[in-house]
Amino acid sequence: MITSKENALIKKVKSLSQKKYRDEYGQYVVEGIKICDEAIKFAKVEVLIVCTELLGDFDESKYSKVKVEQVSKSVFLHISDTKTPQGMLAVVNIPEQKKVSDTVVFALDNIQDPGNLGTIIRSLDAFGYKDLIISDNTVDPYNLKVVRSTMGSILRLNIKSVDLLNELSSFKKSGYKIVVTSLDTNQYIYDINFSEKQIIVIGNEANGVSKEIQKLADLKVKIPMKGKAESLNAAVATSIIAYEKIRK
């Protein structure tokens, strides 16, 4: 039983709330029973930390394949990022970025809101996408708020953080079409031919897709809207376009 906040493991877990330490260790934290169970199935877990005072009954035999450390309530509350912790969190290895395998891939240009990124990851997982490309100035996908809002989907998506302009140029040379969302067009999402290889770029919440990336575009599209709102939330827009492939 770990009872000290000065314990080396506890200090490390606490540090993983900061991006520089996530990058240094190549790890991040997931919290909650369901997502910890999924992490054990879909990722590499270094250690599972539990607090039976919060968790209640704990069947350690269920978690025999992972290292388990029990901590006191005060220690768990110290490292927890939730208001009502369930008493279980895990330190998970950030996976190596793999080569993109989908023929239709979404790319995010400078998305800044953790909730938006988390919702996008969850929606793409729900609609059967395997890959997501994000610009290197997009919010860190392993940010605690992002991870929480993905509801476990972060564990199943191949997320590549890249210099987006260079990456899109390379994809274009290899036969992918570049599709960008824009209000400055008369073409709509139902003009997208989802049978073709393409990267669909979603832009920053305030400024949209950057001008440099727009210049690469083979097609600009928008979502038809009958109301008076000028635009949609980035996560909502991504979800609608992602679903359009299934609908077609």
N, C-alpha and C positions, 0 to 999 in steps of 0.2 A: 504494500500500500504506500503510494507516494503522498506525503503530507506537506511537503515543502514547495513553495513557489520558486525557490532557488535551485530546485533540481534541474540538472542539465537538459533532460528531455522536455520538461515543462517550459524552460526558457526558450528552447528551440521552437516548440509549438507556438508559443506566444509570438516569437519573431516572424513566423510565417504569415502573419497578418500584413506584413510589409513586402512589397514586390521585390525589393533588392535581396531579401533573404529567400524568397521563393525562387528567384533566379539562381542564387548561390547554391542552395540545396537541391534544386530541381524537384521540389515537392510543394504540395499545398494541402489544405485542411478541408475535410468535409465533415459536417456535423448533423446528427440525427440518425435514428435507428435505420430507417428505410434506405437512405443514401449510403450509409456505412455498409449495409448488407449488399447493395448494388456494387459498391466499390470493390468489395471482396470478389465479386463475380467478374467484373469487367476491367479491373485495373490492378496495379501492384500496390498493395498496402504495406507500409513499413511497420506500423504499429497501430493497434486499436486501443483507445483510452476510454475506460468506463468508470462511472461513479454509481455504485449500487445504491447509494443513498437517494439518488435521483431516479435511477433506472428501475429500481425494485428488483425483482427476481432476474438473475443473469445466468443463463445456461452456457457456461464456458465451453462445454463440449461442442456446441454449435459453431464455435469460432476457433476450433482446434488448429486450423490451417494458418492462422495468423498469430503474431506476437500480441499478447494482451497485457496492458498495464492498468491496474486499478488505482484510482486516486481519491482523495478525500473530496467532500463537497466544496470546500473553500477553494481548493486547487482547481477543480473543474470549472467553477464559476469564474475563476481568474482567466482561464484560457478560452472559455466559451464566448461565442459571438451572438448568441440569441437571448431574447428576454426570458423565455421559459425553456431552458435547456432540458433535453430528454436524458442526458447522462451518458451519451456515447458520441465520440468523434474519432476520426481516423486521419493519419498522415499518409498521403497518397503520392506516389511518384508521378511527376508530369511526364506523359508519354512522349516518345520521339515523334517528330513530325514525319508523316508518311507521304509518299507521292499521291497526288489526287487521283481517285479512281472513278468518280462520278463523271458522267458526260455533261450534266448540268450542275454548275457549282455557283454558290452565292459567295460574293466578296463584299466586305464591309470597309468603307472608306471613312476612317476617322470617327467611328461611333464612340461616344463619350459616356453615355449613361449606362451604369452597370445593369440596371433592370432591363433596359432595351436589349443589351447583348445577351443576357440570360434568357430572355423570352425568345429571341431569335434562335439560340441554340436549342431550346426546348421544342420550338415549332419545327425546325429542320429535322430533328430526330423523329418527331411524331409523323412527319410526312415522308420519311424514308430516305432522307439524304445522309450521306456518309461523310462529306467533307465541308469545311468552311474555311475560306481564306479571309484573313483580317489584316488590315494595314498595321504597320508597326507603331502607329500613333493612336490606334484604337485602344480602349480601356483593356487592361489585362484580363483575359478570360478566367484566370485563376484567383481573381479578386474574390474575397469572401462573399460579397453581395451578389456577384455574378453567379458563383457556384451555387449559392442557395436558391436563386431564382430559376436555375436550370432544372431543378427537381430531379437531378440524377443524369440528365441528358449529356452533361459535360463529359461523362465517362464513356460515351459511345461515339462521339464525333471526333474525326481527325481535324484538328484546328491548326492551320498554318499561319504564323505571324511573319509578314514579309514586307519588303519595300514594294508596295502595291503597284506602282507605275511600272517598275521593271518586271514584276511578275506577270502583269497583264500583257505587256509587250511580248514576253516569252510565250505565253499561252496563245496569243494571236498568231505568232509565227508558226506554232504547231497545229494550227487549224481551228482553234476555238474562235467563235464570234464573241465580241464584247457588247453586252447589253447594259445600258445605264438607265436608271430612273431619272426622269426630268419632267418638270412642268412645261418646259419649252418644246413641246412636240404635239403633233396631232395623231400619233400612233399610240395604241393602247396595249395592255398586257396580253390581250387575246391575239395580238399580232406576232407574239413570240412563237417560233417554231421549236417546240421542246424536243423534237427528234434530232435537232442539230446539237453539236458540241458548242457549249457556250458558258461564259461567265456572266452572271447577273450581278451588277454592282449597285449596292445600296449606299446612299451618301450620309454625310454628317447630319445630325438632327436639325441644326440651324442653317447650314450652308449648302446642303446637298452634296452631290458628287463634284469633286474638284474639277476645275477647267482643264487641267492637264489630262485627266482620265477621260473626260468627256470627248476630248479630241481623238482618243483611240476608239471611240464607240462605233460599232457597225449599226447599232440600232438604239434609239432613245424611245422609252415608253413611259406611260403614266397609267394610273388606275382611274377608271371613270368614276366621277363623283357627281351627285346631283344636288348635294347640300351646299352650304355657304363656306364651309371650312376650306382654307386654301390648300392644306396638305394633311397627310396622315402621319401618325407616329411611325418612326422607322421600323419598330418591331412589328406593328400591325401591317405595314406595307409589305414587309418581307414575308409575313405569314400568308397574306392574300396571294402574292405571286407564287410562293412555294406550293400552295394548294392548287393554283391554276394548272400546274402540270398534272396533278392527279385528276382534276376535273376533266381535262382534255383526254 
